[in-house]
Amino acid sequence: MKTVSGKGTIAYDNGDFYDGAFENSEPQGVGKMTYEDGRVCEGIWRNGKIEYEGDLVEVKPHGRGKKICQNGNVYEGEWKGGKRHGQGSFKWAHGSSYEGDWKEDKRHGKGILKYPDGSVRYDGEYKDGLPDGNGAHNFKNGNVYTGEWRANKQHGKGVMTYANQDIYDGDWKWSLEDGRGIMKYHNGNVYSGEFSKGKMHGKGTYEYTDGDIFKSIGEWKE
């Protein structure tokens, strides 16, 4: 069978009609497919399949559109100059999804990231593709953190409720308890004081459920 490449029209035996760029007799590049049943699909084609369907400016996605990546990932939303920019949703082939703000092809602003089962993984602010600002994260191990983030790390003020129901409320540095905080243990005991690199370290007060109180003298280390 003879194959052709270039720009023009292809009339298929099943009644479909294609107008645009093609290679080896298959849609490749910018084109418009009008199907026999009246449906119209216009956008960018790759290897005979629609890769991007939506608005175009100077042969680039610009406005609203949907892109289906070859690996199965799908983005649908706003575009600017060929990049995801504005409001949009992204779904990975494995089932996880993100819906929210984009800037220059990265998650940026406010958004919600979900696990494949639809439960919320992270709900909050993003910067340059990473959680940054204020947000809540539900970890797979059952821990839940609500507070400040920097570059995908708990950093600043925040509260972590651990799966065993221990609760830490205080300062964080790069995903570790660091600074001043209060740890309320599930057995009722409470430590209030200084932390360093995820451990009690410095001055603090440890109160037991029976009412006994121990105040550290000098440096508390664990």
C-alpha positions in Angstrom: 0.0 0.0 0.0 1.4 3.4 -1.0 1.9 5.9 1.9 2.1 9.6 1.6 3.3 12.5 3.9 2.6 16.2 3.9 -0.5 18.3 4.3 -3.9 17.7 2.8 -7.0 15.6 3.3 -7.6 11.9 3.8 -11.0 10.3 3.2 -11.2 6.9 5.0 -13.3 4.0 3.8 -15.4 4.1 7.0 -16.5 7.7 6.3 -14.1 9.5 8.6 -12.4 12.6 7.0 -9.1 14.1 8.1 -7.7 17.5 7.1 -4.2 18.5 8.2 -0.7 17.3 8.5 0.1 13.6 8.1 3.0 11.2 7.8 3.0 7.8 6.3 -0.7 8.3 5.6 -1.4 8.8 9.3 -2.4 12.1 11.1 0.8 13.6 12.4 0.9 17.3 13.6 -1.9 19.8 13.5 -5.1 18.5 12.0 -8.9 18.0 12.2 -10.7 14.7 12.1 -14.4 14.7 11.3 -15.8 11.3 12.1 -18.6 9.5 10.2 -21.0 10.0 13.2 -20.4 13.8 13.2 -17.9 14.1 16.0 -15.0 16.5 15.4 -11.6 16.2 16.9 -9.1 19.0 16.3 -5.7 19.5 17.6 -2.2 17.9 17.6 -1.8 14.3 16.4 0.9 11.8 16.9 1.2 8.4 15.2 -2.4 8.6 14.0 -3.9 9.3 17.5 -5.0 12.6 19.0 -2.4 13.8 21.5 -3.8 17.3 22.2 -7.3 18.4 21.6 -8.2 22.1 22.2 -7.2 25.7 21.5 -4.0 26.5 19.6 -2.1 29.6 18.9 0.9 29.4 16.6 0.7 25.6 16.7 1.0 25.6 20.5 -1.6 24.7 23.1 -3.0 28.0 24.3 -6.4 28.5 26.0 -8.3 25.3 27.0 -7.4 21.8 26.0 -6.7 18.2 26.8 -3.4 16.3 26.4 -3.1 12.6 26.5 0.5 11.6 27.0 1.9 8.4 25.4 2.5 7.0 28.9 -1.2 7.3 29.7 -1.0 10.5 31.8 -3.8 13.1 31.0 -3.9 16.8 31.6 -7.1 18.8 31.0 -7.3 22.6 31.6 -5.7 25.9 30.7 -2.6 26.4 28.6 -0.3 29.3 27.8 2.3 29.2 25.1 2.4 25.4 25.0 2.7 25.0 28.8 0.1 24.1 31.5 -0.8 27.5 33.0 -3.9 28.4 35.0 -6.5 26.0 36.3 -6.2 22.3 35.4 -6.4 18.7 36.4 -3.7 16.0 35.9 -4.2 12.3 36.2 -1.4 9.8 36.2 -1.7 6.5 34.5 -1.4 4.8 37.9 -4.5 6.6 39.2 -3.2 9.5 41.4 -4.5 12.9 40.4 -4.0 16.6 41.0 -6.5 19.5 40.5 -5.6 23.1 41.0 -3.3 25.9 39.9 -0.4 25.7 37.4 2.3 28.1 36.3 4.8 27.5 33.6 4.1 23.7 33.4 4.4 23.3 37.2 1.9 23.0 40.1 1.9 26.4 41.6 -0.7 28.1 43.8 -3.4 26.0 45.5 -4.3 22.5 44.6 -5.4 19.0 45.8 -3.4 15.9 45.3 -5.2 12.6 45.6 -4.2 8.9 46.0 -5.4 6.4 43.4 -8.4 5.4 45.6 -9.6 9.1 45.5 -8.6 9.9 49.1 -6.8 13.3 49.6 -3.0 13.1 49.9 -2.2 16.8 50.1 -4.5 19.9 50.1 -2.7 23.2 50.1 -0.3 25.5 48.5 2.4 24.7 45.9 5.4 26.5 44.5 7.5 25.4 41.5 5.8 22.0 41.6 6.3 21.2 45.3 4.2 21.7 48.4 5.2 25.1 49.8 3.2 27.4 52.1 0.3 26.1 54.1 -1.2 22.7 53.6 -2.5 19.4 55.0 -0.9 16.0 54.1 -2.4 12.6 54.8 0.5 10.1 54.9 0.0 6.4 53.8 1.1 5.3 57.3 -1.8 7.1 58.9 0.0 10.3 60.1 -1.7 13.6 59.3 0.2 16.9 59.2 -1.3 20.4 59.0 0.8 23.5 58.8 3.6 25.2 56.9 5.8 23.6 54.2 8.9 24.5 52.3 10.1 22.7 49.2 8.0 19.6 50.0 9.2 19.5 53.7 7.3 20.3 56.9 9.0 23.6 57.8 7.7 26.3 60.1 4.7 25.9 62.4 2.6 22.8 62.2 0.7 20.0 63.9 1.3 16.3 63.3 -1.2 13.7 64.5 0.5 10.4 64.4 -1.2 7.1 63.6 -0.9 6.0 67.3 -2.7 9.3 68.3 0.4 11.1 69.6 0.1 14.8 68.7 3.0 17.2 68.2 2.2 20.9 67.9 5.1 23.3 67.3 8.2 24.2 65.2 9.5 22.1 62.3 12.7 22.2 60.3 13.0 20.1 57.1 10.4 17.6 58.3 11.7 17.1 61.8 10.4 18.5 65.1 12.9 21.3 65.8 12.4 24.4 68.0 9.7 24.8 70.6 6.7 22.5 70.8 4.3 20.3 72.7 4.1 16.6 72.4 0.9 15.0 73.7 1.3 11.3 74.0 -1.6 8.9 73.5 -1.2 7.6 77.1 -1.8 11.1 78.5 1.8 12.2 79.2 2.8 15.6 77.9 6.1 17.2 77.1 6.4 20.9 76.5 9.7 22.4 75.6 12.6 22.4 73.2 13.2 19.9 70.4 16.2 19.3 68.0 16.3 17.2 64.9 13.1 15.3 65.9 13.9 14.6 69.5 13.4 16.3 72.9 16.5 18.4 73.4 17.0 21.5 75.6 14.8 22.9 78.3 11.3 21.4 78.9 8.7 20.0 81.2 7.4 16.4 81.1 4.1 15.8 82.9 2.9 12.3 83.6 -0.7 11.2 83.8 -0.5 10.7 87.5 0.2 14.4 88.0 4.0 14.1 88.6 6.0 16.9 86.9 9.6 16.7 86.0 11.4 19.9 84.9 14.7 19.4 83.1 17.7 21.1 84.6 20.1 22.3 82.0 19.8 20.3 78.8 17.2 17.6 78.1 18.5 15.0 75.7 17.0 11.9 74.2 
